[in-house]
Amino acid sequence: MRVSLNWLKEYVDVPVSAVELADRLTLVGVAVEAVDEPGREIEGVHTGRVLEIKRHPNADRLVICKVDAGRGEPAVIVTGANNMQVGDIVPVALAGARLAGGLVIKRAKFRGVPSSGMLCAADELGIGDDHEGILILPPDLPVGVDVKPLLGLDDSILDMDLTPNRSDCLSILGVAREVATIFDTELRPVTGLPPTGSAIEGVRIDIEDPELCGRYVARMLKDVKIEPSPPWMQQRLTALGVRPISSIVDVTNYVMLELGQPMHAFDFDRVTGGHVIVRRARPGERMVTLDGAKRQLTPEMLLIADPEVAIGIAGVMGGLDSEVTNETRTVLLESAYFNPISIRRTARELGLRSEASLRFEKGIDPDGCLRAANRAVELLERIGAAKAVSGAVDNYPAPYVPRTILVRPERVDQILGVSVPRADSARILHKLEFAPREADEGFLVSVPGHRPDVMREIDLIEEVARIYGYDRIENTLPYGAATPGFRTPEQMLLNQLRGLLAACGLTEVVTYSFVHPGVFDRLGLPADHALRDTLPLQNPLSEDQSVMRTLLFPGLLETLARNYHRRNVDAALFEVATVFRPRGDDVLPEERLILVIAMMGGTPDGWNLSKRPLDFYQLKGVLETVAQKIGLPPFEYVPAGEHPSFHPGRAAWVKAGDTVLGVMGELHPDVIESFELPAGSVACELDFDQIIRLDRETVKRYEGLPRYPSVERDLAFVIQAAVPVQDVVTLIQKGGGPLLQEVNLFDVYQGKQVGEGYRSLAFALRFQAPDRTLTDDAVNGYLEAIVQLLTEHTGATLRK
């Protein structure tokens, strides 16, 4: 929002400079980012009257002008412009003058003819982009007058960055109200031409959906003249970033900037029967808007229509069929209040954002509609663009009823920590037009329509605080019982887990909570799979993010693919985040914390290190490290069978006792192809909520160094290839008893020497007792028990 200081001064006295005003406004929460002075660089430019124009003798495109600049003898100026005539008043920059951009004017010769200065175009004065011709000023201006005040170049523009709740400051009047409150000065009222009746002959306004249109005011103007608006109005619009178009359009924009009320003008002769209907769009309905685009409408959109066709999209853009043109002679002015949410959705869906829709989206004052219409009518009559038709149509189904809130002075003092005089609180609330009334416990405050953000007493206390001055609130030490902050055991475990995974060489990522519904097809999930039951978003950013995720690892697979396509072929990622699984229509979804890891490629290599693949075994090693370091019992790995997303025979369920924590393994070839990943990519997804519930050894216990030597033995078995190694290890640990300290598989062999369907597994076993040296006989007894168990349960034979 840009605010003209000169315009602001029409409604309130400003006793300070523009820079100091910007500081004071910022201190009360109405932030000013910058103060622009459009005429700061311009010096020595005055009005002049063209006395004579003749062709340059040596140049076809140049002319020689004699100009009375109020300096005695007429000045001779050579120019390439040809839009001025004898008698025109133009801006003249003689030698020594400065223009926008720092250009200093000097005497010069053009094809042998001396020129003592230049005639200025709009862009050379910084008031527009037009460079095609000289700026023609009003004919009644005297010569020799500084053009800066005439063109509004003596103004200062406040560039404001408002918070979304301060829609009341999206207008000159709203900012003037803040200034009047800050400096305790009077706010001057806005003038307008009120109607003399409650109806307009031949005009009918019907509101079919009062929830989306709370008020609709219409006023009519006849004998319309479509011509440029006065220079002073064009200057103000241009200074605030609005392009002047014509008298009718410029006045509606002027009132919008002045009062914050967007307006629209219809060519009344093109409104069938003079009947305006505010309704929702019909299914499949279309209309052509002012920009010439044919818009597809939906029943959620609010329209302005006549009995035959739509003539405008409410609060967003008018229709081409009812556009005001040079042939327009009668205008119907619209000043309405539309539902902010409806306008926001419509503007976003159609991709049409404007100054008008911005104000409707944030909420305008429903009580200000008639005032704005009256102001527009007055301005149009004043500039001679039209004549007002007496009367107005004001369809106001449910007039605004101010919300009443009790403000307690002692509560103000308690919240702010400083004693604010009761009279100061009353003055501040009165200046902000909250109309405080004395009550037994404090003030009864009526919230005006221009402050829809004020809902509770605490909001009004904030209003008192910001105007009273945050800088006047003394610094004090906090008092009362304090609770030290601490992390829950779950948070500490999560932080420990993140540190462990990072230490294992993995990189943490954060992915979106929203996914594309088609991701389940890419994962190969059956059509009736429970994980396809998702929560759709009512207002998705795009189709690619339209449902809440029920799985976490697809996001990591997409991240891997993005890196792989950019030649970053080695990556190991993890994420700990929430998935969302529905539990019924009226019940909040189940949110579960999930740990997911995904890997592709290999580990870095070096002169003394060989590259190792980031495969199933590397992933399994990471999980075993995590389990060990956070004090969990060793994980068990059970073949996952036909999991739709993982490679058959190369995936496993991860278990802790009887609890299934999740799945890990190599991705299914179809999934790898779908995500365009390298072959052999692996992933796991574990339920972290289940891990939290497991019994953990949270206290590390010290064990002294062994005093007695260990005994090491190697055993090799020929066993069926289908028997999992984990089952063999479990039987070895059972047979080895408490003295078996370590079991390591160091060799696997398959070939003709062991027969088809069999393999040889060689294990290194280490036995050790804490209180004695083990004898060979004692160790041999455990070895015999191991061989017996393996023979009975797996049919294994000892390989000698």
C-alpha positions in Angstrom: 0.0 0.0 0.0 1.3 3.4 -1.0 0.1 6.5 0.7 0.5 10.1 -0.5 1.4 12.5 2.3 -0.3 15.4 0.5 -3.5 13.4 0.1 -3.2 12.3 3.8 -3.1 15.9 4.9 -6.5 16.6 3.4 -8.0 14.5 6.3 -5.6 15.0 9.2 -2.9 17.5 10.2 0.5 15.9 10.2 2.8 17.9 12.5 6.0 16.0 11.6 8.1 15.3 8.5 7.4 12.3 6.3 10.4 10.3 7.7 9.3 10.9 11.3 5.8 10.0 10.4 7.0 6.8 8.9 8.9 6.0 12.2 5.8 6.8 14.3 3.5 4.6 12.2 6.0 1.7 12.3 6.1 1.9 16.1 2.3 1.5 16.3 2.4 -1.6 14.0 1.6 0.1 10.7 5.0 -0.6 9.1 6.4 1.8 6.6 9.2 0.2 4.5 10.4 3.3 2.6 9.6 6.9 2.0 9.8 8.0 -1.6 10.1 11.6 -2.8 9.3 11.6 -6.5 10.4 15.2 -7.0 13.6 15.0 -5.0 15.9 15.2 -8.0 13.9 17.8 -9.9 15.0 21.4 -9.7 14.5 24.5 -11.8 11.6 23.2 -13.9 8.9 25.9 -14.5 5.8 26.5 -16.5 6.1 28.1 -19.9 3.8 29.2 -22.7 4.6 28.2 -26.3 4.7 31.5 -28.4 6.0 30.2 -31.7 6.7 26.9 -33.5 8.7 26.7 -36.7 10.5 23.9 -38.6 14.2 23.4 -38.1 16.0 24.5 -41.3 18.5 21.7 -41.2 16.5 18.7 -39.7 13.1 17.3 -40.8 12.3 15.9 -37.4 13.2 18.9 -35.2 11.2 22.1 -34.5 12.3 25.4 -33.0 10.0 26.8 -30.2 9.9 30.2 -28.6 8.7 29.8 -25.1 7.8 32.4 -22.5 9.3 30.9 -19.2 8.7 34.0 -17.1 12.4 35.0 -17.4 12.0 38.2 -19.6 13.2 37.3 -23.1 11.5 34.2 -24.6 13.7 31.1 -24.6 14.6 29.3 -27.8 14.4 25.6 -27.5 14.9 22.9 -30.1 12.8 19.7 -29.6 11.8 16.6 -31.5 8.3 16.6 -30.1 5.4 17.6 -32.3 2.3 17.3 -30.0 2.3 21.0 -28.7 0.6 24.0 -30.2 1.1 27.7 -29.9 -0.5 28.8 -26.6 0.1 25.5 -24.8 1.4 25.6 -21.2 4.4 23.1 -20.9 7.1 22.3 -18.4 10.4 24.1 -19.3 13.8 23.1 -18.1 16.3 25.9 -18.8 20.1 25.5 -18.5 21.0 24.5 -14.9 17.8 22.7 -14.2 17.8 19.0 -13.0 15.5 16.3 -14.1 14.6 12.8 -12.9 17.6 10.5 -12.9 20.0 13.4 -12.1 20.1 14.8 -15.6 21.5 18.4 -15.6 20.3 20.6 -18.5 22.9 22.5 -20.4 22.9 24.8 -23.4 23.5 23.0 -26.7 23.4 23.4 -30.5 21.2 21.2 -32.7 22.2 21.3 -36.4 23.6 24.8 -35.9 20.6 26.2 -33.9 21.4 27.0 -30.2 18.9 25.7 -27.6 18.7 27.1 -24.1 17.0 24.1 -22.5 14.3 21.5 -23.1 10.6 21.0 -23.0 9.8 18.0 -20.7 7.9 14.8 -21.2 6.2 12.9 -18.4 9.0 10.4 -17.9 11.6 13.1 -17.6 9.7 14.4 -14.6 9.3 11.0 -13.1 5.5 11.0 -13.3 4.9 8.3 -16.0 6.4 6.3 -18.8 5.3 8.5 -21.7 8.2 9.8 -23.7 6.4 10.3 -27.0 5.4 13.9 -26.5 5.7 17.0 -24.3 3.5 17.1 -21.2 0.7 19.6 -21.8 -0.4 21.4 -18.6 -3.8 23.1 -17.9 -4.1 26.3 -20.0 -5.0 28.6 -17.1 -1.7 28.2 -15.3 0.6 31.2 -15.1 4.1 31.1 -16.6 7.3 30.9 -14.6 5.7 28.8 -11.8 7.6 25.8 -10.3 5.9 22.7 -11.6 6.7 20.5 -8.6 3.6 21.5 -6.6 1.5 21.6 -9.7 2.4 18.0 -10.6 2.4 16.6 -7.1 6.2 16.3 -7.2 6.5 18.1 -3.8 4.8 15.0 -2.3 6.2 12.2 -0.2 5.0 8.6 -0.7 4.9 6.2 2.2 5.5 2.6 1.0 3.7 0.5 3.7 4.0 -3.2 4.4 0.8 -4.1 6.3 0.0 -7.2 8.2 -2.9 -9.2 6.9 -5.2 -8.2 9.7 -4.9 -4.5 9.1 -7.2 -4.2 6.1 -8.5 -0.9 7.5 -5.2 0.7 6.5 -5.6 -0.2 2.9 -6.9 3.3 2.4 -5.9 7.0 2.8 -8.7 7.4 5.4 -7.6 4.4 7.4 -4.1 5.7 7.7 -5.4 9.1 8.5 -7.3 7.6 11.4 -4.1 6.1 12.7 -2.3 9.5 12.3 -5.1 11.3 14.1 -4.8 8.8 17.0 -1.0 9.0 17.3 -0.9 12.8 17.4 -4.3 13.4 19.0 -5.6 15.5 16.2 -9.0 15.7 14.5 -9.9 13.4 11.6 -11.7 15.4 9.0 -14.8 13.7 7.4 -15.1 12.6 3.8 -17.6 14.6 1.7 -20.1 13.0 -0.6 -23.3 13.6 -2.5 -26.0 11.7 -0.6 -29.1 10.3 -2.4 -32.4 12.0 -2.1 -34.4 8.8 -2.3 -34.3 5.1 -1.5 -34.8 3.9 -5.1 -33.8 4.6 -8.7 -36.5 4.4 -11.3 -35.9 1.4 -13.6 -33.3 -0.2 -11.3 -33.8 -3.4 -9.3 -31.1 -5.2 -7.2 -31.7 -8.8 -6.0 -29.3 -10.7 -3.8 -29.8 -14.5 -4.1 -27.0 -15.5 -1.7 -26.8 -13.1 1.3 -24.0 -15.2 2.8 -21.7 -14.3 -0.1 -23.0 -10.7 -0.6 -23.9 -8.9 2.6 -24.7 -5.5 0.9 -25.1 -4.1 -2.5 -25.4 -0.4 -3.2 -26.2 1.1 -6.6 -26.2 4.7 -7.8 -26.8 6.0 -11.3 -25.2 8.8 -13.3 -26.5 10.2 -16.6 -25.0 12.4 -19.3 -21.7 10.6 -18.9 -18.6 12.0 -20.7 -15.8 9.5 -21.2 -12.7 11.7 -21.2 -9.4 11.8 -19.3 -9.7 12.7 -15.6 -8.3 15.9 -14.3 -4.5 16.1 -14.0 -4.6 16.3 -10.2 -6.5 13.0 -10.0 -4.2 11.4 -12.6 -1.2 12.5 -10.6 -2.4 11.0 -7.4 -3.4 7.7 -9.0 0.0 7.5 -10.8 1.9 8.3 -7.6 0.2 5.3 -5.9 0.8 2.9 -8.7 -2.6 3.0 -10.5 -2.7 3.7 -14.2 -5.2 6.5 -15.2 -7.7 5.3 -17.9 -10.8 7.5 -18.1 -12.9 9.7 -15.8 -15.3 7.0 -14.7 -12.7 4.3 -14.1 -10.3 6.8 -12.4 -12.9 7.9 -10.0 -13.8 4.4 -8.9 -10.0 3.7 -8.4 -9.6 7.0 -6.6 -12.4 6.2 -4.1 -11.0 2.7 -3.6 -7.6 4.2 -2.6 -9.2 6.9 -0.5 -11.8 4.9 1.4 -10.8 1.3 0.9 -14.0 0.4 -0.9 -13.6 -1.2 -4.3 -16.2 -0.1 -6.9 -17.3 -1.0 -10.4 -19.1 0.8 -13.1 -21.5 -0.8 -15.6 -22.9 0.6 -18.8 -26.5 0.7 -17.6 -27.9 0.6 -21.1 -26.3 -2.9 -21.5 -27.9 -4.3 -18.3 -31.0 -6.1 -19.4 -34.1 -4.5 -17.8 -32.0 -2.6 -15.3 -32.2 -5.7 -13.2 -29.0 -6.7 -11.3 -28.9 -10.2 -9.8 -26.2 -11.2 -7.3 -26.0 -15.0 -7.6 -23.7 -18.0 -7.8 -22.5 -19.2 -11.2 -24.5 -22.0 -12.8 -22.7 -25.3 -13.6 -20.8 -24.9 -16.9 -21.4 -21.2 -17.1 -18.8 -19.0 -18.9 -18.3 -15.3 -19.4 -15.8 -13.0 -21.1 -14.1 -10.6 -18.6 -12.7 -7.1 -19.2 -9.3 -8.5 -20.2 -11.0 -10.4 -23.1 -10.4 -13.8 -21.6 -13.3 -16.4 -21.6 -13.6 -17.7 -18.1 -14.9 -21.1 -17.0 -17.0 -20.5 -13.8 -18.0 -22.9 -11.0 -21.0 -22.8 -8.7 -18.7 -21.7 -5.8 -18.1 -18.3 -7.6 -20.3 -15.3 -7.0 -21.5 -13.4 -10.1 -23.1 -10.1 -10.9 -25.7 -10.8 -13.6 -28.8 -9.5 -15.3 -31.7 -11.8 -16.2 -29.9 -13.1 -19.3 -26.1 -13.2 -18.8 -23.4 -12.7 -16.2 -22.0 -9.1 -16.4 -19.2 -9.4 -13.8 -17.4 -11.7 -11.4 -18.1 -10.3 -8.0 -15.2 -8.5 -6.4 -12.7 -9.7 -9.0 -13.4 -8.3 -12.5 -16.2 -7.0 -14.6 -17.6 -8.4 -17.8 -16.8 -7.3 -21.3 -20.5 -7.1 -22.2 -21.3 -4.3 -19.7 -18.0 -2.5 -20.1 -18.0 1.3 -20.0 -17.0 2.6 -23.5 -16.9 5.9 -25.3 -20.5 5.4 -26.3 -21.7 5.0 -22.7 -24.1 7.6 -21.6 -25.6 6.2 -18.4 -23.5 4.4 -15.7 -24.6 2.2 -12.8 -22.1 2.4 -10.0 -21.7 -0.7 -7.8 -20.5 -0.5 -4.2 -20.8 -3.8 -2.4 -19.7 -6.0 0.4 -18.6 -9.6 -0.6 -17.6 -12.5 1.5 -13.8 -12.4 1.9 -13.3 -16.2 1.7 -15.4 -16.4 -1.5 -13.5 -13.7 -3.2 -10.1 -15.2 -2.2 -11.0 -18.6 -3.6 -12.4 -17.1 -6.8 -9.4 -14.9 -7.5 -7.0 -17.7 -6.8 -8.9 -20.2 -9.0 -9.2 -17.8 -11.9 -5.7 -16.4 -11.4 -7.0 -12.8 -11.2 -5.6 -10.7 -8.4 -6.1 -7.0 -8.3 -6.2 -4.1 -5.8 -10.0 -4.6 -5.5 -9.8 -8.3 -4.8 -7.0 -7.7 -2.3 -9.3 -5.5 -0.3 -12.3 -7.7 -0.5 -10.2 -10.7 0.5 -9.0 -9.0 3.7 -12.4 -7.7 4.6 -13.9 -4.2 4.0 -16.3 -2.1 6.1 -19.9 -3.2 5.2 -21.1 0.2 6.6 -18.9 2.1 4.2 -20.6 1.0 0.9 -23.1 3.9 0.6 -20.5 6.4 1.8 -18.1 5.3 -1.0 -20.9 5.5 -3.7 -21.8 9.0 -2.5 -18.2 10.1 -2.7 -17.8 8.7 -6.2 -20.9 10.5 -7.4 -19.7 13.8 -5.9 -16.3 13.5 -7.6 -17.8 12.7 -11.0 -20.1 15.7 -10.8 -17.2 17.9 -9.6 -15.0 17.0 -12.5 -17.9 17.4 -15.0 -17.9 13.7 -16.1 -21.6 13.0 -15.3 -24.7 14.1 -13.5 -26.1 12.3 -10.5 -29.5 10.7 -10.6 -31.3 11.2 -7.3 -31.8 8.2 -5.2 -29.9 5.0 -4.5 -30.7 1.3 -4.2 -29.3 -0.1 -1.0 -30.0 -3.9 -0.6 -28.7 -4.6 2.9 -30.2 -8.0 4.0 -28.6 -8.2 7.5 -27.2 -4.8 8.6 -23.9 -4.9 10.5 -24.4 -5.1 14.3 -21.3 -3.9 16.1 -19.7 -6.5 18.5 -19.7 -5.2 22.1 -16.6 -6.0 24.2 -15.8 -5.2 27.8 -12.4 -3.7 28.4 -11.2 -3.7 32.0 -8.6 -1.1 32.9 -7.0 -3.3 35.5 -6.7 -6.1 32.9 -4.9 -3.6 30.6 -2.4 -2.8 33.4 -2.0 -6.5 34.2 -1.3 -7.5 30.6 1.0 -4.6 29.8 2.9 -4.5 33.1 2.4 -0.7 33.3 -0.3 1.5 34.7 -2.1 3.1 31.7 -4.3 6.0 32.9 -8.0 5.3 32.3 -8.4 8.5 30.4 -5.6 7.6 28.0 -7.3 4.2 27.3 -10.6 5.9 26.7 -9.0 8.5 24.4 -7.2 5.9 22.3 -10.3 3.8 21.8 -12.4 6.8 21.0 -9.8 8.0 18.4 -9.8 4.6 16.8 -13.6 4.8 16.5 -14.4 2.0 19.0 -16.9 4.3 20.8 -16.1 3.4 24.4 -18.9 3.8 27.0 -18.3 3.9 30.7 -19.4 0.8 32.6 -19.0 -0.5 36.2 -16.1 -2.7 35.3 -14.5 -0.6 32.6 -15.5 0.3 29.1 -18.1 -1.2 26.8 -16.6 -1.0 23.4 -18.5 -1.3 20.0 -16.3 -2.7 17.3 -16.8 -0.8 14.0 -17.1 -2.5 10.7 -13.7 -1.4 9.5 -12.0 -3.5 12.2 -13.1 -7.1 11.6 -9.8 -8.3 13.2 -10.9 -7.2 16.7 -12.7 -10.1 18.3 -11.8 -10.1 22.1 -10.7 -7.9 25.0 -7.1 -8.9 24.4 -7.3 -7.4 20.9 -8.4 -4.1 22.3 -5.7 -4.2 24.9 -3.2 -4.5 22.0 -4.8 -1.5 20.4 -4.2 0.5 23.6 -0.7 -0.8 24.0 0.5 0.0 20.5 -0.8 3.6 20.6 0.2 4.2 24.2 3.7 3.2 23.1 5.6 -0.1 23.6 8.6 2.1 24.4 6.8 3.5 27.4 6.5 0.0 29.0 9.4 -0.4 31.4 11.7 -3.4 31.3 11.0 -5.7 34.3 12.2 -9.1 35.3 9.8 -12.0 35.0 8.1 -13.1 38.1 6.1 -16.2 39.3 6.7 -19.9 39.3 8.9 -20.9 36.3 9.0 -24.4 34.8 12.4 -25.3 33.4 12.2 -26.6 29.8 13.2 -30.2 29.2 12.9 -32.7 26.5 10.7 -35.8 26.8 12.3 -39.2 26.7 10.8 -39.6 23.2 12.4 -36.4 22.0 15.8 -37.3 23.5 15.6 -40.7 21.8 14.7 -39.1 18.5 17.7 -36.7 18.8 20.0 -39.6 19.6 18.7 -41.5 16.6 19.3 -38.6 14.3 22.8 -38.3 15.6 23.5 -42.0 15.1 22.3 -42.1 11.6 24.3 -39.0 10.7 27.4 -40.7 12.2 26.7 -43.7 10.0 27.1 -41.4 7.0 23.4 -40.7 6.2 22.0 -37.3 5.4 18.7 -36.2 6.9 16.1 -34.7 4.6 12.6 -33.2 5.0 9.9 -34.0 2.4 6.4 -32.8 1.9 3.5 -34.2 3.9 1.4 -34.1 0.7 1.8 -36.6 -2.2 0.2 -37.3 -5.6 -2.4 -40.1 -5.5 -0.6 -41.8 -8.3 2.4 -42.6 -6.0 0.7 -45.8 -4.8 0.6 -47.1 -8.4 4.4 -46.4 -8.7 4.9 -48.5 -5.5 2.9 -51.4 -6.9 0.3 -51.4 -4.1 -2.9 -53.3 -5.0 -6.1 -51.4 -5.6 -7.6 -52.5 -2.3 -4.5 -51.9 -0.2 -5.2 -50.2 3.1 -2.5 -47.6 2.5 -4.4 -46.2 -0.5 -7.0 -44.9 1.9 -5.8 -41.3 2.1 -7.0 -37.9 3.3 -7.6 -35.6 0.3 -6.9 -31.9 0.8 -9.9 -29.6 0.3 -7.6 -26.9 -1.1 -4.5 -28.5 -2.5 -1.6 -26.4 -4.0 -1.6 -28.7 -7.0 -2.5 -32.2 -8.1 1.0 -33.4 -7.2 0.3 -32.6 -3.6 -3.4 -33.3 -3.2 -3.5 -36.1 -0.5 -1.8 -36.6 2.9 0.9 -39.3 2.8 0.3 -42.7 4.4 3.9 -43.8 3.6 7.1 -41.9 4.1 9.7 -43.5 1.8 8.2 -42.4 -1.6 9.4 -38.9 -0.7 12.9 -40.2 -0.2 12.8 -42.2 -3.4 11.8 -39.0 -5.3 14.7 -37.2 -3.6 17.1 -40.0 -4.6 15.8 -39.8 -8.2 16.3 -36.1 -8.3 19.9 -36.5 -7.2 20.5 -39.4 -9.6 19.3 -37.4 -12.6 21.9 -34.7 -11.6 24.7 -37.2 -11.6 24.9 -37.5 -7.8 24.7 -41.3 -8.0 25.8 -42.1 -4.4 23.4 -41.1 -1.6 22.2 -42.4 1.7 19.2 -40.5 3.2 16.9 -40.7 6.2 13.9 -38.9 7.5 11.8 -39.2 10.7 8.4 -37.7 10.2 4.7 -38.2 10.5 2.3 -40.2 8.2 -1.5 -39.7 8.3 -4.0 -42.6 8.2 -7.7 -42.0 8.3 -9.9 -43.3 11.1 -13.3 -42.2 10.1 -15.2 -39.3 8.7 -15.6 -37.3 11.9 -12.4 -38.5 13.6 -9.0 -36.9 13.3 -6.5 -39.1 11.4 -4.0 -41.3 13.2 -0.6 -39.7 13.0 2.4 -42.1 13.4 6.0 -41.2 13.6 8.0 -43.2 11.0 11.7 -43.7 10.4 12.7 -44.2 6.7 16.1 -44.8 5.1 16.9 -45.0 1.4 20.2 -45.7 -0.3 21.7 -46.0 -3.7 25.1 -46.3 -5.2 28.1 -47.0 -2.9 30.3 -45.6 -0.2 33.1 -43.2 -1.1 36.4 -44.8 -2.1 40.0 -43.7 -1.7 43.6 -44.8 -2.1 43.3 -47.2 0.8 39.6 -47.9 0.8 37.6 -49.8 -1.8 34.1 -48.7 -2.7 31.4 -50.8 -1.1 27.8 -50.9 -2.4 25.0 -49.4 -0.4 23.0 -52.6 -0.5 20.9 -54.8 1.7 23.7 -55.6 4.0 24.9 -52.1 4.4 21.3 -51.1 5.3 21.1 -54.0 7.7 24.3 -52.9 9.4 23.0 -49.4 9.9 19.9 -50.8 11.6 21.9 -53.1 13.8 24.2 -50.2 14.8 21.1 -48.1 15.8 19.6 -51.0 17.8 22.8 -51.5 19.7 23.6 -47.9 20.4 20.1 -46.9 21.7 19.9 -50.0 23.9 17.4 -52.1 22.0 17.5 -55.9 21.8 19.0 -57.2 18.6 16.6 -56.9 15.6 15.4 -60.1 13.9 15.0 -60.2 10.1 12.2 -62.4 8.7 11.8 -62.9 5.0 9.1 -60.5 3.8 7.7 -62.8 1.1 5.8 -61.1 -1.7 5.9 -57.4 -0.6 4.6 -55.3 -3.5 7.3 -52.6 -3.2 10.3 -54.8 -2.5 12.3 -57.4 -4.4 11.1 -60.9 -3.8 13.6 -62.8 -1.7 15.6 -59.7 -1.0 13.4 -58.0 1.7 12.7 -58.8 5.3 10.4 -57.8 8.1 12.2 -56.1 10.9 11.1 -57.5 14.3 11.9 -57.0 17.9 10.5 -60.0 19.8 7.0 -60.5 18.6 6.6 -56.8 17.4 6.9 -56.1 13.7 8.6 -52.7 13.4 8.6 -52.5 9.6 10.2 -53.7 6.4 13.6 -53.3 4.8 15.4 -54.5 1.7 16.0 -54.0 -2.0 13.3 -52.2 -3.9 11.2 -54.1 -6.5 12.5 -53.8 -10.0 9.2 -52.2 -11.1 9.5 -49.6 -8.3 13.1 -48.9 -9.4 12.0 -48.4 -12.9 9.0 -46.2 -11.9 11.2 -43.9 -9.9 14.1 -44.1 -12.4 16.6 -45.3 -9.8 19.7 -47.4 -10.2 19.4 -51.1 -9.8 20.0 -52.4 -6.3 18.6 -49.4 -4.5 17.4 -50.2 -1.0 15.0 -48.7 1.6 13.4 -49.4 4.9 10.5 -48.0 6.8 10.2 -48.6 10.5 7.4 -47.5 12.9 9.2 -45.2 15.3 6.2 -45.1 17.7 6.7 -48.9 18.1 10.4 -48.4 18.7 9.7 -45.9 21.5 7.5 -48.5 23.3 10.3 -51.2 23.3 12.2 -51.9 26.5 15.6 -50.3 26.3 18.7 -50.6 28.3 19.0 -46.9 29.0 21.9 -47.2 31.6 25.2 -48.4 30.2 26.8 -50.9 32.6 30.5 -51.2 33.0 32.1 -54.6 32.6 35.7 -55.2 33.6 38.2 -56.4 31.1 38.4 -60.2 30.9 41.1 -61.8 33.1 41.1 -65.1 31.3 41.8 -65.9 27.7 39.2 -66.8 25.1 39.0 -69.9 23.0 38.3 -69.6 19.3 36.9 -72.3 17.1 35.7 -72.5 13.5 32.8 -74.6 12.3 31.6 -75.1 8.7 28.3 -76.7 7.8 26.8 -77.9 4.6 23.2 -76.9 4.7 20.2 -76.4 2.4 20.5 -73.0 0.6 16.9 -72.1 1.6 17.7 -72.1 5.3 18.2 -68.5 6.4 21.6 -67.7 8.0 19.8 -66.0 10.9 18.2 -69.3 11.8 21.6 -71.0 11.8 23.1 -68.2 14.0 20.1 -68.5 16.5 20.7 -72.3 16.9 24.5 -71.8 17.3 23.8 -69.2 20.1 21.4 -71.6 21.7 23.9 -74.5 21.7 26.8 -72.3 22.7 25.2 -71.3 25.9 26.3 -68.4 28.1 30.0 -68.8 27.3 29.6 -68.1 23.6 30.6 -64.5 23.3 30.7 -64.0 19.5 29.5 -65.6 16.3 30.8 -64.4 12.9 30.0 -65.7 9.4 33.2 -65.5 7.5 32.7 -67.7 4.4 29.8 -68.8 2.2 30.4 -71.3 -0.6 28.1 -72.7 -3.2 29.3 -75.1 -6.0 29.6 -78.6 -7.2 31.6 -79.7 -4.1 28.6 -79.2 -1.8 25.9 -80.3 -4.3 23.1 -78.4 -5.9 20.6 -76.7 -3.6 23.2 -76.6 -0.7 25.8 -74.2 0.5 28.7 -74.2 2.9 28.5 -71.7 5.8 31.7 -71.2 7.9 31.5 -69.5 11.3 34.1 -68.2 13.7 33.0 -68.8 17.4 34.6 -67.2 20.4 34.1 -68.7 23.9 35.2 -67.0 27.1 34.4 -67.4 30.8 34.7 -64.6 33.3 36.1 -66.7 36.2 38.3 -69.4 34.7 40.3 -70.5 31.7 38.2 -72.8 29.5 39.5 -76.2 28.7 39.2 -78.0 25.3 36.9 -80.5 26.8 34.5 -77.8 28.0 34.5 -76.1 24.7 34.1 -79.3 22.8 31.0 -80.1 24.7 29.3 -76.8 23.5 30.5 -77.6 19.9 28.8 -81.0 20.0 25.6 -79.4 21.3 25.7 -76.9 18.4 26.3 -79.6 15.8 23.4 -81.7 17.3 21.0 -78.8 17.2 21.8 -77.9 13.6 21.5 -81.5 12.5 18.1 -82.0 14.2 16.5 -78.7 13.1 18.1 -78.0 9.7 19.6 -81.3 8.5 23.0 -79.7 8.4 26.2 -81.7 8.3 29.5 -80.7 9.7 32.1 -80.1 7.0 35.5 -81.3 7.8 
